[in-house]
Amino acid sequence: MKKCSFCVQRIQEKKLQAKLENRILRDYEIKTACMQACPSGAIVFGNLNDKNSKVSTLFRDPRCYHLLEELHTLPNTGYLTKIRNDEKLNI
C-alpha cells in the first residue's frame, strides 16, 4: 500500500490490530486523512488480493488506468477516467 507519511500511524495501528485478532484487514477499516476529508468517496484504499474488495473491483474497471504504465513502472495507484455526458462533444 502506498501512502504518504502522515497516515503511516493510522495504517500501522489497524494492521497490528488485525494481526492481533488473527484476521485480514476489512474494506474501509483503514481510513486515511485524505479519505476522511474527501466527501465524494473518490479515494479508496484496500486489499488488491481480495477479489471482492472495493479497490479490487475498481482496478478491474475498464476505465482504470495507471500513470507511466507504458514504461513498465508497475504502479499501485490506479485512476478512473471521467465519464462525460455532453452532447456538444462528438467523442
N, CA, C and O atoms as CSV, one atom per row, in Angstrom:
chain,resi,resn,atom,element,x,y,z
A,1,MET,N,N,0.837,-1.164,0.000
A,1,MET,CA,C,0.000,0.000,0.000
A,1,MET,C,C,0.890,1.238,0.000
A,1,MET,O,O,1.758,1.388,0.860
A,2,LYS,N,N,0.671,2.111,-0.959
A,2,LYS,CA,C,1.401,3.376,-0.996
A,2,LYS,C,C,0.593,4.400,-0.225
A,2,LYS,O,O,-0.625,4.483,-0.382
A,3,LYS,N,N,1.259,5.175,0.603
A,3,LYS,CA,C,0.566,6.214,1.344
A,3,LYS,C,C,1.579,7.228,1.826
A,3,LYS,O,O,2.745,6.899,2.045
A,4,CYS,N,N,1.133,8.460,1.992
A,4,CYS,CA,C,2.019,9.498,2.492
A,4,CYS,C,C,2.355,9.227,3.958
A,4,CYS,O,O,1.674,8.452,4.629
A,5,SER,N,N,3.387,9.860,4.432
A,5,SER,CA,C,3.862,9.604,5.794
A,5,SER,C,C,2.904,10.112,6.869
A,5,SER,O,O,3.025,9.720,8.030
A,6,PHE,N,N,1.972,10.961,6.511
A,6,PHE,CA,C,1.040,11.491,7.501
A,6,PHE,C,C,0.115,10.412,8.078
A,6,PHE,O,O,-0.329,10.533,9.219
A,7,CYS,N,N,-0.172,9.388,7.325
A,7,CYS,CA,C,-1.129,8.380,7.785
A,7,CYS,C,C,-0.480,7.034,8.112
A,7,CYS,O,O,-1.187,6.048,8.320
A,8,VAL,N,N,0.819,6.982,8.158
A,8,VAL,CA,C,1.501,5.727,8.460
A,8,VAL,C,C,1.046,5.177,9.805
A,8,VAL,O,O,0.875,3.967,9.952
A,9,GLN,N,N,0.847,6.050,10.786
A,9,GLN,CA,C,0.423,5.602,12.107
A,9,GLN,C,C,-0.971,4.982,12.059
A,9,GLN,O,O,-1.213,3.966,12.711
A,10,ARG,N,N,-1.878,5.569,11.309
A,10,ARG,CA,C,-3.230,5.015,11.166
A,10,ARG,C,C,-3.178,3.632,10.534
A,10,ARG,O,O,-3.845,2.703,10.990
A,11,ILE,N,N,-2.381,3.506,9.482
A,11,ILE,CA,C,-2.279,2.237,8.763
A,11,ILE,C,C,-1.668,1.167,9.661
A,11,ILE,O,O,-2.187,0.054,9.747
A,12,GLN,N,N,-0.568,1.503,10.328
A,12,GLN,CA,C,0.107,0.528,11.183
A,12,GLN,C,C,-0.775,0.089,12.347
A,12,GLN,O,O,-0.764,-1.083,12.724
A,13,GLU,N,N,-1.529,1.009,12.914
A,13,GLU,CA,C,-2.415,0.677,14.028
A,13,GLU,C,C,-3.451,-0.366,13.621
A,13,GLU,O,O,-3.665,-1.342,14.340
A,14,LYS,N,N,-4.086,-0.167,12.485
A,14,LYS,CA,C,-5.120,-1.101,12.028
A,14,LYS,C,C,-4.521,-2.435,11.604
A,14,LYS,O,O,-5.119,-3.487,11.829
A,15,LYS,N,N,-3.330,-2.393,10.985
A,15,LYS,CA,C,-2.666,-3.648,10.608
A,15,LYS,C,C,-2.310,-4.469,11.837
A,15,LYS,O,O,-2.503,-5.685,11.849
A,16,LEU,N,N,-1.795,-3.818,12.866
A,16,LEU,CA,C,-1.439,-4.507,14.101
A,16,LEU,C,C,-2.675,-5.069,14.796
A,16,LEU,O,O,-2.651,-6.189,15.306
A,17,GLN,N,N,-3.738,-4.298,14.815
A,17,GLN,CA,C,-4.985,-4.748,15.441
A,17,GLN,C,C,-5.516,-6.003,14.736
A,17,GLN,O,O,-5.929,-6.957,15.394
A,18,ALA,N,N,-5.504,-5.999,13.408
A,18,ALA,CA,C,-5.968,-7.163,12.650
A,18,ALA,C,C,-5.061,-8.367,12.891
A,18,ALA,O,O,-5.539,-9.496,13.000
A,19,LYS,N,N,-3.763,-8.128,12.974
A,19,LYS,CA,C,-2.814,-9.221,13.212
A,19,LYS,C,C,-3.037,-9.838,14.596
A,19,LYS,O,O,-3.012,-11.060,14.740
A,20,LEU,N,N,-3.254,-9.000,15.607
A,20,LEU,CA,C,-3.503,-9.497,16.957
A,20,LEU,C,C,-4.806,-10.296,17.035
A,20,LEU,O,O,-4.931,-11.217,17.842
A,21,GLU,N,N,-5.771,-9.936,16.188
A,21,GLU,CA,C,-7.048,-10.647,16.145
A,21,GLU,C,C,-7.026,-11.801,15.146
A,21,GLU,O,O,-8.044,-12.457,14.922
A,22,ASN,N,N,-5.848,-12.047,14.542
A,22,ASN,CA,C,-5.641,-13.153,13.608
A,22,ASN,C,C,-6.641,-13.133,12.444
A,22,ASN,O,O,-7.309,-14.125,12.153
A,23,ARG,N,N,-6.716,-11.990,11.806
A,23,ARG,CA,C,-7.626,-11.827,10.665
A,23,ARG,C,C,-7.004,-10.866,9.663
A,23,ARG,O,O,-6.010,-10.203,9.958
A,24,ILE,N,N,-7.601,-10.798,8.469
A,24,ILE,CA,C,-7.135,-9.853,7.459
A,24,ILE,C,C,-7.891,-8.535,7.620
A,24,ILE,O,O,-8.955,-8.490,8.237
A,25,LEU,N,N,-7.337,-7.482,7.066
A,25,LEU,CA,C,-7.999,-6.185,7.112
A,25,LEU,C,C,-9.266,-6.204,6.271
A,25,LEU,O,O,-9.299,-6.803,5.196
A,26,ARG,N,N,-10.298,-5.552,6.762
A,26,ARG,CA,C,-11.565,-5.467,6.037
A,26,ARG,C,C,-11.600,-4.177,5.218
A,26,ARG,O,O,-10.852,-3.236,5.485
A,27,ASP,N,N,-12.477,-4.150,4.225
A,27,ASP,CA,C,-12.665,-2.937,3.429
A,27,ASP,C,C,-13.027,-1.765,4.335
A,27,ASP,O,O,-13.833,-1.903,5.255
A,28,TYR,N,N,-12.435,-0.634,4.068
A,28,TYR,CA,C,-12.686,0.627,4.771
A,28,TYR,C,C,-12.340,0.585,6.260
A,28,TYR,O,O,-12.754,1.469,7.010
A,29,GLU,N,N,-11.590,-0.424,6.698
A,29,GLU,CA,C,-11.147,-0.458,8.086
A,29,GLU,C,C,-10.094,0.614,8.329
A,29,GLU,O,O,-10.080,1.245,9.386
A,30,ILE,N,N,-9.222,0.820,7.366
A,30,ILE,CA,C,-8.234,1.899,7.442
A,30,ILE,C,C,-8.842,3.110,6.749
A,30,ILE,O,O,-9.184,3.062,5.568
A,31,LYS,N,N,-8.969,4.180,7.495
A,31,LYS,CA,C,-9.497,5.414,6.918
A,31,LYS,C,C,-8.422,6.482,7.043
A,31,LYS,O,O,-8.202,7.041,8.117
A,32,THR,N,N,-7.762,6.752,5.933
A,32,THR,CA,C,-6.690,7.745,5.928
A,32,THR,C,C,-7.283,9.153,5.972
A,32,THR,O,O,-8.483,9.344,5.776
A,33,ALA,N,N,-6.424,10.126,6.232
A,33,ALA,CA,C,-6.881,11.513,6.337
A,33,ALA,C,C,-7.492,11.998,5.027
A,33,ALA,O,O,-8.499,12.707,5.039
A,34,CYS,N,N,-6.896,11.626,3.904
A,34,CYS,CA,C,-7.438,12.089,2.619
A,34,CYS,C,C,-8.787,11.437,2.322
A,34,CYS,O,O,-9.657,12.068,1.722
A,35,MET,N,N,-8.973,10.174,2.736
A,35,MET,CA,C,-10.279,9.531,2.582
A,35,MET,C,C,-11.316,10.232,3.448
A,35,MET,O,O,-12.445,10.464,3.018
A,36,GLN,N,N,-10.926,10.561,4.659
A,36,GLN,CA,C,-11.830,11.202,5.611
A,36,GLN,C,C,-12.213,12.603,5.133
A,36,GLN,O,O,-13.338,13.049,5.360
A,37,ALA,N,N,-11.294,13.291,4.481
A,37,ALA,CA,C,-11.535,14.659,4.028
A,37,ALA,C,C,-12.261,14.734,2.690
A,37,ALA,O,O,-12.740,15.804,2.315
A,38,CYS,N,N,-12.352,13.630,1.968
A,38,CYS,CA,C,-12.964,13.633,0.629
A,38,CYS,C,C,-14.432,13.205,0.714
A,38,CYS,O,O,-14.710,12.016,0.867
A,39,PRO,N,N,-15.370,14.141,0.617
A,39,PRO,CA,C,-16.779,13.794,0.773
A,39,PRO,C,C,-17.344,12.966,-0.387
A,39,PRO,O,O,-18.377,12.316,-0.230
A,40,SER,N,N,-16.682,12.982,-1.544
A,40,SER,CA,C,-17.207,12.259,-2.702
A,40,SER,C,C,-16.816,10.788,-2.715
A,40,SER,O,O,-17.327,10.027,-3.537
A,41,GLY,N,N,-15.926,10.372,-1.827
A,41,GLY,CA,C,-15.501,8.974,-1.808
A,41,GLY,C,C,-14.598,8.620,-2.981
A,41,GLY,O,O,-14.540,7.464,-3.400
A,42,ALA,N,N,-13.898,9.609,-3.505
A,42,ALA,CA,C,-13.055,9.395,-4.682
A,42,ALA,C,C,-11.750,8.688,-4.366
A,42,ALA,O,O,-11.067,8.222,-5.278
A,43,ILE,N,N,-11.389,8.598,-3.093
A,43,ILE,CA,C,-10.135,7.963,-2.701
A,43,ILE,C,C,-10.450,6.663,-1.995
A,43,ILE,O,O,-11.174,6.649,-0.999
A,44,VAL,N,N,-9.902,5.554,-2.515
A,44,VAL,CA,C,-10.189,4.229,-1.957
A,44,VAL,C,C,-8.885,3.481,-1.757
A,44,VAL,O,O,-8.048,3.431,-2.657
A,45,PHE,N,N,-8.710,2.896,-0.571
A,45,PHE,CA,C,-7.577,2.036,-0.280
A,45,PHE,C,C,-8.124,0.672,0.091
A,45,PHE,O,O,-9.227,0.565,0.627
A,46,GLY,N,N,-7.366,-0.359,-0.190
A,46,GLY,CA,C,-7.821,-1.693,0.195
A,46,GLY,C,C,-6.874,-2.771,-0.252
A,46,GLY,O,O,-5.744,-2.507,-0.662
A,47,ASN,N,N,-7.353,-3.989,-0.165
A,47,ASN,CA,C,-6.573,-5.180,-0.476
A,47,ASN,C,C,-6.828,-5.605,-1.924
A,47,ASN,O,O,-7.909,-6.095,-2.251
A,48,LEU,N,N,-5.834,-5.415,-2.780
A,48,LEU,CA,C,-5.986,-5.823,-4.184
A,48,LEU,C,C,-6.034,-7.341,-4.338
A,48,LEU,O,O,-6.546,-7.845,-5.337
A,49,ASN,N,N,-5.508,-8.071,-3.362
A,49,ASN,CA,C,-5.520,-9.528,-3.440
A,49,ASN,C,C,-6.890,-10.118,-3.133
A,49,ASN,O,O,-7.164,-11.264,-3.491
A,50,ASP,N,N,-7.748,-9.355,-2.479
A,50,ASP,CA,C,-9.115,-9.796,-2.200
A,50,ASP,C,C,-9.987,-9.414,-3.383
A,50,ASP,O,O,-10.268,-8.234,-3.592
A,51,LYS,N,N,-10.413,-10.389,-4.149
A,51,LYS,CA,C,-11.177,-10.130,-5.377
A,51,LYS,C,C,-12.537,-9.491,-5.114
A,51,LYS,O,O,-13.139,-8.937,-6.034
A,52,ASN,N,N,-13.032,-9.555,-3.882
A,52,ASN,CA,C,-14.328,-8.977,-3.548
A,52,ASN,C,C,-14.230,-7.589,-2.945
A,52,ASN,O,O,-15.257,-6.973,-2.660
A,53,SER,N,N,-13.025,-7.081,-2.745
A,53,SER,CA,C,-12.870,-5.756,-2.133
A,53,SER,C,C,-13.226,-4.664,-3.134
A,53,SER,O,O,-13.167,-4.865,-4.348
A,54,LYS,N,N,-13.595,-3.513,-2.600
A,54,LYS,CA,C,-13.975,-2.374,-3.439
A,54,LYS,C,C,-12.821,-1.939,-4.343
A,54,LYS,O,O,-13.024,-1.681,-5.530
A,55,VAL,N,N,-11.619,-1.858,-3.788
A,55,VAL,CA,C,-10.474,-1.394,-4.572
A,55,VAL,C,C,-10.136,-2.392,-5.685
A,55,VAL,O,O,-9.746,-1.981,-6.778
A,56,SER,N,N,-10.275,-3.668,-5.428
A,56,SER,CA,C,-10.014,-4.682,-6.451
A,56,SER,C,C,-11.038,-4.577,-7.587
A,56,SER,O,O,-10.697,-4.721,-8.761
A,57,THR,N,N,-12.283,-4.326,-7.219
A,57,THR,CA,C,-13.334,-4.143,-8.222
A,57,THR,C,C,-13.042,-2.924,-9.094
A,57,THR,O,O,-13.215,-2.968,-10.312
A,58,LEU,N,N,-12.601,-1.836,-8.462
A,58,LEU,CA,C,-12.283,-0.625,-9.218
A,58,LEU,C,C,-11.076,-0.825,-10.126
A,58,LEU,O,O,-11.032,-0.255,-11.216
A,59,PHE,N,N,-10.094,-1.621,-9.702
A,59,PHE,CA,C,-8.913,-1.883,-10.526
A,59,PHE,C,C,-9.269,-2.695,-11.772
A,59,PHE,O,O,-8.593,-2.590,-12.795
A,60,ARG,N,N,-10.321,-3.497,-11.690
A,60,ARG,CA,C,-10.754,-4.281,-12.857
A,60,ARG,C,C,-11.689,-3.500,-13.778
A,60,ARG,O,O,-12.033,-3.972,-14.862
A,61,ASP,N,N,-12.097,-2.312,-13.352
A,61,ASP,CA,C,-12.983,-1.468,-14.148
A,61,ASP,C,C,-12.259,-1.082,-15.443
A,61,ASP,O,O,-11.084,-0.718,-15.398
A,62,PRO,N,N,-12.933,-1.154,-16.583
A,62,PRO,CA,C,-12.285,-0.790,-17.853
A,62,PRO,C,C,-11.815,0.663,-17.915
A,62,PRO,O,O,-10.956,0.996,-18.732
A,63,ARG,N,N,-12.363,1.530,-17.066
A,63,ARG,CA,C,-11.947,2.937,-17.042
A,63,ARG,C,C,-10.673,3.158,-16.249
A,63,ARG,O,O,-10.146,4.270,-16.250
A,64,CYS,N,N,-10.155,2.135,-15.568
A,64,CYS,CA,C,-8.968,2.272,-14.729
A,64,CYS,C,C,-7.703,2.359,-15.592
A,64,CYS,O,O,-7.522,1.588,-16.535
A,65,TYR,N,N,-6.846,3.304,-15.251
A,65,TYR,CA,C,-5.560,3.425,-15.936
A,65,TYR,C,C,-4.485,3.767,-14.907
A,65,TYR,O,O,-4.798,4.186,-13.793
A,66,HIS,N,N,-3.216,3.587,-15.284
A,66,HIS,CA,C,-2.079,3.845,-14.408
A,66,HIS,C,C,-1.122,4.797,-15.105
A,66,HIS,O,O,-0.844,4.653,-16.296
A,67,LEU,N,N,-0.620,5.774,-14.352
A,67,LEU,CA,C,0.349,6.711,-14.928
A,67,LEU,C,C,1.661,5.995,-15.227
A,67,LEU,O,O,2.111,5.164,-14.439
A,68,LEU,N,N,2.263,6.310,-16.344
A,68,LEU,CA,C,3.552,5.755,-16.782
A,68,LEU,C,C,3.538,4.236,-16.917
A,68,LEU,O,O,4.587,3.596,-16.836
A,69,GLU,N,N,2.370,3.662,-17.120
A,69,GLU,CA,C,2.247,2.213,-17.255
A,69,GLU,C,C,3.049,1.699,-18.455
A,69,GLU,O,O,3.593,0.595,-18.417
A,70,GLU,N,N,3.117,2.501,-19.516
A,70,GLU,CA,C,3.847,2.077,-20.719
A,70,GLU,C,C,5.350,1.962,-20.462
A,70,GLU,O,O,6.059,1.318,-21.235
A,71,LEU,N,N,5.841,2.578,-19.390
A,71,LEU,CA,C,7.257,2.465,-19.034
A,71,LEU,C,C,7.522,1.269,-18.124
A,71,LEU,O,O,8.650,1.058,-17.677
A,72,HIS,N,N,6.491,0.497,-17.856
A,72,HIS,CA,C,6.566,-0.703,-17.022
A,72,HIS,C,C,7.074,-0.373,-15.616
A,72,HIS,O,O,7.950,-1.047,-15.074
A,73,THR,N,N,6.488,0.696,-15.040
A,73,THR,CA,C,6.867,1.097,-13.685
A,73,THR,C,C,6.091,0.336,-12.613
A,73,THR,O,O,6.407,0.445,-11.429
A,74,LEU,N,N,5.093,-0.424,-13.010
A,74,LEU,CA,C,4.258,-1.231,-12.118
A,74,LEU,C,C,3.669,-0.422,-10.956
A,74,LEU,O,O,3.889,-0.751,-9.790
A,75,PRO,N,N,2.918,0.638,-11.284
A,75,PRO,CA,C,2.346,1.468,-10.220
A,75,PRO,C,C,1.204,0.754,-9.497
A,75,PRO,O,O,0.498,-0.063,-10.087
A,76,ASN,N,N,1.031,1.073,-8.213
A,76,ASN,CA,C,-0.073,0.529,-7.426
A,76,ASN,C,C,-1.259,1.480,-7.371
A,76,ASN,O,O,-2.323,1.123,-6.867
A,77,THR,N,N,-1.079,2.677,-7.885
A,77,THR,CA,C,-2.135,3.679,-7.857
A,77,THR,C,C,-2.855,3.676,-9.191
A,77,THR,O,O,-2.240,3.844,-10.244
A,78,GLY,N,N,-4.161,3.482,-9.137
A,78,GLY,CA,C,-4.977,3.491,-10.348
A,78,GLY,C,C,-5.902,4.694,-10.345
A,78,GLY,O,O,-6.278,5.193,-9.285
A,79,TYR,N,N,-6.262,5.153,-11.517
A,79,TYR,CA,C,-7.147,6.296,-11.676
A,79,TYR,C,C,-8.282,5.894,-12.600
A,79,TYR,O,O,-8.082,5.110,-13.528
A,80,LEU,N,N,-9.469,6.423,-12.354
A,80,LEU,CA,C,-10.600,6.156,-13.238
A,80,LEU,C,C,-10.816,7.362,-14.131
A,80,LEU,O,O,-10.773,8.501,-13.665
A,81,THR,N,N,-11.048,7.118,-15.407
A,81,THR,CA,C,-11.310,8.215,-16.336
A,81,THR,C,C,-12.672,8.812,-16.028
A,81,THR,O,O,-13.567,8.134,-15.522
A,82,LYS,N,N,-12.809,10.064,-16.337
A,82,LYS,CA,C,-14.058,10.775,-16.096
A,82,LYS,C,C,-15.065,10.418,-17.185
A,82,LYS,O,O,-14.713,10.336,-18.362
A,83,ILE,N,N,-16.294,10.209,-16.794
A,83,ILE,CA,C,-17.370,9.959,-17.755
A,83,ILE,C,C,-18.099,11.267,-17.973
A,83,ILE,O,O,-18.567,11.903,-17.028
A,84,ARG,N,N,-18.187,11.654,-19.220
A,84,ARG,CA,C,-18.872,12.903,-19.549
A,84,ARG,C,C,-20.084,12.600,-20.400
A,84,ARG,O,O,-20.032,11.781,-21.318
A,85,ASN,N,N,-21.144,13.253,-20.091
A,85,ASN,CA,C,-22.368,13.127,-20.867
A,85,ASN,C,C,-22.685,14.491,-21.448
A,85,ASN,O,O,-23.634,15.159,-21.037
A,86,ASP,N,N,-21.876,14.885,-22.405
A,86,ASP,CA,C,-22.007,16.201,-23.001
A,86,ASP,C,C,-22.352,16.025,-24.466
A,86,ASP,O,O,-21.534,15.530,-25.241
A,87,GLU,N,N,-23.546,16.421,-24.851
A,87,GLU,CA,C,-23.990,16.230,-26.228
A,87,GLU,C,C,-23.240,17.107,-27.216
A,87,GLU,O,O,-23.233,16.811,-28.411
A,88,LYS,N,N,-22.608,18.180,-26.750
A,88,LYS,CA,C,-21.875,19.072,-27.632
A,88,LYS,C,C,-20.558,18.458,-28.107
A,88,LYS,O,O,-20.017,18.856,-29.139
A,89,LEU,N,N,-20.052,17.497,-27.357
A,89,LEU,CA,C,-18.807,16.853,-27.736
A,89,LEU,C,C,-19.099,15.635,-28.595
A,89,LEU,O,O,-19.988,14.844,-28.279
A,90,ASN,N,N,-18.370,15.488,-29.649
A,90,ASN,CA,C,-18.521,14.305,-30.511
A,90,ASN,C,C,-17.340,13.383,-30.272
A,90,ASN,O,O,-16.408,13.318,-31.074
A,91,ILE,N,N,-17.394,12.676,-29.159
A,91,ILE,CA,C,-16.292,11.784,-28.801
A,91,ILE,C,C,-16.678,10.370,-29.120
A,91,ILE,O,O,-15.891,9.450,-28.895
